[in-house]
Amino acid sequence: MSRQNVEIVRAAIEAAWNRGDWDTAFENAAPDIEFDNSRHLGEWRGVHSTREEVMRSWASFAEPWESVRIEVDEAISVGDHVVYRTTAPLRGRA
């Protein structure tokens, strides 16, 4: 299951950020999803524990940018969890 979880997370990030397909991004999300942004700065900071909270956080993050792309550099399975490191080329609005 752990490899499958990693692939689900990679596919969700690709769908959401790189194709703008939010429905597909969350189709495999657990009802008790948790997205921990507690170390980030800005209005999207915090621990988001529902699909709606995660989607609002991501939308809030993306709003000031003309384009957002998320590249998964590394994703590892830790039990039933997936931890990942990303690079995000962003283009600001003119």
DOKOL-638806 format. One record per residue: residue number from 1; residue in three letters; x, y, z of N, C-alpha, C in turn. Coordinates in steps of 0.02 Angstrom, whole numbers. Atoms other than C-alpha are relative to their C-alpha. Layout:
{site NUM,'ALA',{X,Y,Z},{X,Y,Z},{X,Y,Z}}
...
REM end
This chain:
{site 1,'MET',{41,-60,0},{0,0,0},{42,63,0}}
{site 2,'SER',{-40,-61,-7},{142,122,37},{20,29,-68}}
{site 3,'ARG',{-18,-25,67},{201,135,-145},{-61,30,-34}}
{site 4,'GLN',{62,-24,29},{21,157,-198},{-18,69,28}}
{site 5,'ASN',{14,-66,-31},{-1,302,-74},{45,54,-30}}
{site 6,'VAL',{-47,-48,29},{154,388,-144},{-25,20,-70}}
{site 7,'GLU',{24,-15,67},{84,374,-321},{-65,40,1}}
{site 8,'ILE',{62,-39,-7},{-86,439,-265},{16,73,14}}
{site 9,'VAL',{-19,-69,-18},{-3,593,-188},{31,35,-61}}
{site 10,'ARG',{-31,-29,60},{104,623,-343},{-53,19,-52}}
{site 11,'ALA',{53,-12,50},{-49,609,-457},{-45,58,22}}
{site 12,'ALA',{42,-54,-26},{-150,726,-345},{34,68,-10}}
{site 13,'ILE',{-37,-63,9},{-15,860,-349},{2,19,-73}}
{site 14,'GLU',{-1,-13,72},{2,844,-537},{-68,25,-24}}
{site 15,'ALA',{67,-20,22},{-187,857,-561},{-17,70,24}}
{site 16,'ALA',{20,-64,-30},{-213,1004,-443},{42,57,-27}}
{site 17,'TRP',{-44,-57,14},{-63,1115,-474},{19,7,-73}}
{site 18,'ASN',{-27,-4,67},{-7,1072,-648},{-53,-5,-54}}
{site 19,'ARG',{55,3,48},{-175,1042,-732},{-61,38,24}}
{site 20,'GLY',{58,-36,-26},{-296,1137,-619},{-61,-43,9}}
{site 21,'ASP',{56,48,-6},{-404,981,-599},{-9,-18,73}}
{site 22,'TRP',{7,8,-72},{-455,998,-417},{-42,-60,19}}
{site 23,'ASP',{43,58,-15},{-591,864,-422},{41,-64,-2}}
{site 24,'THR',{-43,59,5},{-467,732,-481},{51,-1,56}}
{site 25,'ALA',{-52,-3,-52},{-338,792,-356},{-25,-28,66}}
{site 26,'PHE',{26,20,-65},{-453,753,-211},{-43,-63,-2}}
{site 27,'GLU',{43,59,5},{-544,598,-275},{23,-58,44}}
{site 28,'ASN',{-26,53,-43},{-431,482,-174},{18,24,70}}
{site 29,'ALA',{-18,-27,-66},{-411,595,-23},{-42,-33,54}}
{site 30,'ALA',{35,29,-57},{-456,518,142},{-46,52,31}}
{site 31,'PRO',{45,-47,-33},{-603,595,234},{34,39,57}}
{site 32,'ASP',{-36,-33,-55},{-482,636,376},{68,26,-24}}
{site 33,'ILE',{-62,-28,29},{-351,716,262},{30,52,48}}
{site 34,'GLU',{-33,-53,-39},{-222,823,351},{58,26,-41}}
{site 35,'PHE',{-53,-34,36},{-110,949,264},{31,49,49}}
{site 36,'ASP',{-33,-39,-53},{16,1024,384},{43,55,-30}}
{site 37,'ASN',{-37,-59,21},{71,1199,336},{20,42,60}}
{site 38,'SER',{-12,-38,-61},{111,1249,514},{67,36,0}}
{site 39,'ARG',{-65,-33,2},{290,1297,471},{4,54,-54}}
{site 40,'HIS',{0,-51,53},{242,1409,325},{-19,68,28}}
{site 41,'LEU',{20,-68,-16},{220,1595,330},{-58,18,-46}}
{site 42,'GLY',{55,-22,44},{67,1682,260},{-67,-26,23}}
{site 43,'GLU',{68,15,-21},{-119,1662,268},{-19,-74,-9}}
{site 44,'TRP',{14,72,8},{-114,1478,215},{34,-41,55}}
{site 45,'ARG',{-33,34,-56},{-16,1435,373},{-51,-36,43}}
{site 46,'GLY',{44,37,-45},{-93,1304,487},{-4,-73,-19}}
{site 47,'VAL',{14,70,14},{-149,1124,492},{-71,-3,-27}}
{site 48,'HIS',{65,2,34},{-292,1093,371},{-24,-73,0}}
{site 49,'SER',{20,68,-13},{-395,940,411},{-65,-22,-33}}
{site 50,'THR',{55,23,43},{-537,931,284},{19,15,-72}}
{site 51,'ARG',{-13,-14,71},{-538,928,95},{-12,74,-16}}
{site 52,'GLU',{17,-70,13},{-621,1098,94},{53,48,27}}
{site 53,'GLU',{-53,-41,-29},{-489,1173,210},{63,-3,-43}}
{site 54,'VAL',{-60,8,42},{-348,1103,103},{-10,38,-66}}
{site 55,'MET',{13,-35,63},{-428,1168,-57},{1,76,9}}
{site 56,'ARG',{-1,-72,-13},{-455,1341,19},{72,24,11}}
{site 57,'SER',{-69,-18,-12},{-275,1344,79},{39,3,-65}}
{site 58,'TRP',{-35,2,63},{-209,1295,-92},{-23,57,-45}}
{site 59,'ALA',{26,-56,41},{-322,1422,-180},{27,66,26}}
{site 60,'SER',{-27,-61,-29},{-265,1558,-60},{74,9,-19}}
{site 61,'PHE',{-71,-2,20},{-83,1514,-97},{7,20,-73}}
{site 62,'ALA',{-7,-9,73},{-110,1514,-286},{-25,68,-25}}
{site 63,'GLU',{33,-60,23},{-212,1674,-297},{47,55,-26}}
{site 64,'PRO',{-41,-56,25},{-70,1802,-312},{46,-17,-59}}
{site 65,'TRP',{-47,21,52},{24,1701,-444},{-35,-7,-67}}
{site 66,'GLU',{26,11,68},{-2,1702,-632},{3,-74,-17}}
{site 67,'SER',{-5,72,11},{61,1524,-640},{36,-33,59}}
{site 68,'VAL',{-29,40,-54},{102,1392,-511},{12,-70,-29}}
{site 69,'ARG',{-16,69,18},{188,1227,-547},{34,-31,60}}
{site 70,'ILE',{-31,36,-56},{233,1100,-414},{34,-62,-28}}
{site 71,'GLU',{-38,58,21},{369,974,-449},{19,-40,62}}
{site 72,'VAL',{-17,43,-56},{385,828,-328},{71,-25,-9}}
{site 73,'ASP',{-70,21,3},{570,805,-296},{11,-68,33}}
{site 74,'GLU',{-8,62,-37},{551,663,-173},{-65,-13,37}}
{site 75,'ALA',{58,20,-39},{406,568,-96},{14,-67,31}}
{site 76,'ILE',{-13,63,-35},{422,433,35},{-61,-18,42}}
{site 77,'SER',{54,26,-41},{298,326,126},{26,-11,71}}
{site 78,'VAL',{-16,9,-71},{302,330,316},{-63,-29,32}}
{site 79,'GLY',{62,32,-23},{174,203,375},{-54,13,-51}}
{site 80,'ASP',{55,-18,45},{8,260,302},{5,71,-25}}
{site 81,'HIS',{-8,-70,19},{74,436,275},{50,7,-58}}
{site 82,'VAL',{-48,-16,53},{167,515,129},{31,67,16}}
{site 83,'VAL',{-37,-61,-11},{300,646,157},{35,17,-66}}
{site 84,'TYR',{-31,-17,63},{360,743,7},{35,67,3}}
{site 85,'ARG',{-38,-63,8},{482,881,-43},{-12,23,-71}}
{site 86,'THR',{17,-26,66},{440,994,-188},{42,61,-18}}
{site 87,'THR',{-25,-63,27},{508,1132,-297},{-60,33,-35}}
{site 88,'ALA',{58,-34,29},{383,1264,-352},{22,60,-40}}
{site 89,'PRO',{-11,-59,42},{423,1376,-500},{-64,41,-4}}
{site 90,'LEU',{60,-43,-2},{303,1522,-481},{13,62,-43}}
{site 91,'ARG',{-5,-61,39},{269,1669,-595},{-50,50,28}}
{site 92,'GLY',{44,-51,-28},{200,1828,-517},{-42,34,-53}}
{site 93,'ARG',{43,-38,46},{61,1929,-593},{34,66,-18}}
{site 94,'ALA',{-30,-64,24},{114,2079,-696},{-39,59,27}}
REM end
